[in-house]
Amino acid sequence: MRVRVTPRVRIASAQAGQVQGTELPALPGAPVRIERQGADLRWTSVATGAVDTGGRFALHVVLVPGAAYRAVVTPGHGYWRGVSPPVTAAG
């Protein structure tokens, strides 16, 4: 039986033009996408990057105060994509 694991993704902060967070288990080099929720409730990609060796990411984003953001990690290699709970950007 093949079992895929979903990484745990969390945003630690969304302020000062940057979204920072973590992904566990640490999967260095895994692609990270930051998405912003629009008025139509659809998610749009606003930044891309990669997880570092410690399972962290920090991406520069033009933040809209009060907007909701989430991080999506798509590691592949037997892992499902992980999605963080949404956070609201500081104003």
C-alpha positions in Angstrom: 0.0 0.0 0.0 1.2 3.5 -0.9 0.6 6.2 1.7 1.2 9.9 0.9 2.0 12.3 3.7 0.8 15.9 3.8 3.4 18.3 5.1 2.4 20.7 7.9 2.6 24.2 6.6 2.2 27.3 8.9 2.7 31.0 8.3 4.4 32.7 11.2 4.0 36.3 10.0 2.7 38.3 7.1 4.0 41.8 7.7 6.6 44.4 6.4 6.4 43.1 2.9 7.3 39.5 3.8 5.5 36.2 4.5 7.5 33.9 6.7 6.6 30.4 7.8 7.6 26.7 8.3 7.0 23.4 6.7 7.4 20.0 8.5 8.9 17.6 7.9 11.6 19.8 6.5 11.8 19.1 2.8 14.6 21.4 1.6 14.0 22.8 -1.9 10.3 22.1 -1.9 8.4 24.7 -3.9 6.4 27.3 -1.9 3.7 29.5 -3.3 2.1 32.4 -1.4 -1.5 33.0 -2.4 -3.8 36.0 -1.7 -7.6 35.5 -1.5 -9.5 37.9 -3.7 -13.0 39.5 -3.3 -14.4 36.6 -5.4 -12.9 34.1 -2.7 -10.5 32.7 -5.3 -6.8 32.2 -4.4 -4.2 33.9 -6.6 -0.4 33.2 -6.5 1.5 36.4 -5.5 5.0 35.0 -4.8 7.1 31.8 -5.2 10.1 30.4 -3.6 11.5 27.3 -1.8 11.8 25.8 1.6 15.3 26.1 3.2 17.3 23.3 4.9 15.5 24.0 8.2 12.0 23.8 6.8 11.6 27.6 6.8 10.6 30.0 4.0 10.5 33.8 3.8 9.1 35.4 0.6 8.8 39.0 -0.4 5.2 39.9 -1.0 3.4 43.2 -1.7 0.9 42.8 1.2 -2.6 44.2 1.1 -3.6 45.1 4.7 -6.6 43.1 5.8 -6.2 40.5 2.9 -6.0 36.8 3.6 -2.8 34.9 2.6 -1.9 31.2 2.6 1.2 29.2 1.8 1.1 26.1 -0.4 4.0 23.7 -0.5 4.1 21.1 -3.3 7.1 18.8 -2.5 6.3 15.8 -4.7 8.4 12.6 -4.0 5.5 10.8 -2.3 4.1 13.8 -0.4 0.8 15.5 -1.0 0.7 19.3 -1.2 0.4 21.1 2.1 -1.6 24.2 2.6 -1.4 26.6 5.6 -4.4 28.0 7.4 -5.1 31.5 6.1 -3.7 34.5 7.9 -4.6 38.2 7.6 -1.9 40.7 6.7 -1.2 43.4 9.3 -2.3 46.9 8.4 
